[in-house]
């Protein structure tokens, strides 16, 4: 049975921004294997200084679950990302507000 991609009121979100899509998939896989979390849609960003970066695309992995599970997933995802291309930013939001929840649904991968 597949879980719905709907956040429970007390769910945390972990945001792990890494260099490149391959790194994002590996970090997401490691995080999901380490803890009872689910993924939300990845997001991407190509910054103005993209040519000076190790990989010219930044990808944000979004883990959802309890605070403890998201912390464990973030640790595993970060460890994996550091072995590939690296971590740009990371942050955990314990209980996102309704407005933040709306913003978490945005993804540049939806754009052509």
N, C-alpha and C positions, 0 to 999 in steps of 0.2 A: 504494500500500500504506500503510495507516494504522499509525502507531507506537503501541505499547501504552503505557498510562499507568502504567508501572512504573519506578520510579527505579533507576538503576544504582548500585552500591555507592559510587562516587566522585562522584556527581552533586551539584552545588550547587543550592541553592534561593534564589531572590531573592523577597523579600516587599516589595511596593510597595502601601502603603495610601493610598487617594485618597478624595476627596469625590465620592460618587455613582457610580451604575452606568454612566452614559454615559461619564464620565471613565475608568472602569476598562476599558471596551471599547476606547476610543481608545488608552489607554496599553498595553494588551495587544497590540493590533494593531501599534502602533509598535515595541514590543519584539520581537515575532515577526518583523517585517520586517527588523529590524536585526541579528539574530543567529540562529544555529541553536539555538533553544530550543523547548520546548513548554510549554503551560499546564497547570496543575492547576486543580481546581475553585476558583472564587472563594469568598471568605467575606465576610460582611457583619456590621456592628455598628451599632446605633443607640444611641449613648451617651446618658447622662442629660442632657447639655447640648445635645442635638441641635438644639433651636430656636435656639441662638446660633451654629450653624455655617453656613457658606456653603450647604451641602447637608446635610440631616439624616440622611444615611446614609453610613457609611464602608464602603468595599469594599477587600478585599485581593486583589491580583493576585499569583499565584504562578508564577514562571518557573522551569523546570528545564533543566539542561544542564551543560556544563563551566563552571568558574569564569569563564573569559574570556568565554564566550558569555553567561552570566547577567549579568556586569558590563556588557556592551554593551547587552543588552536592558533592563537597569534604567536605564541612562543615557538611552536613547531613550524608554522609558516615562515616566520622570520629566520629561523635557523636554516631552513631549506633555501630561502631566497639569498641568504648570505653566501651560500656555496655556489650560486649560479651567477647572477649579475648584481645583486645587492638590493637593499631596502632604501627607499627615499624618505618615507614618513610612516609612522604607525600611531594609532590612537584607538582607545576603547571608550565608547559612550555607554554608560550603564543603563540609562533609561532615556532614550531619545524623545524629545517632545514631538507633538503631532506635526509641526512644521518641518522639523528635521527629518521625520519619517518620509514626508513628501519629497524632500530633496534627495533622500537615499534612493529613491526610485529612478532618478534621472541617470541616463547613461549616454555617453557620446557614441557608443557602439551602435546605437539605434539610428544614427545619422549616416547618410551616404557621403 
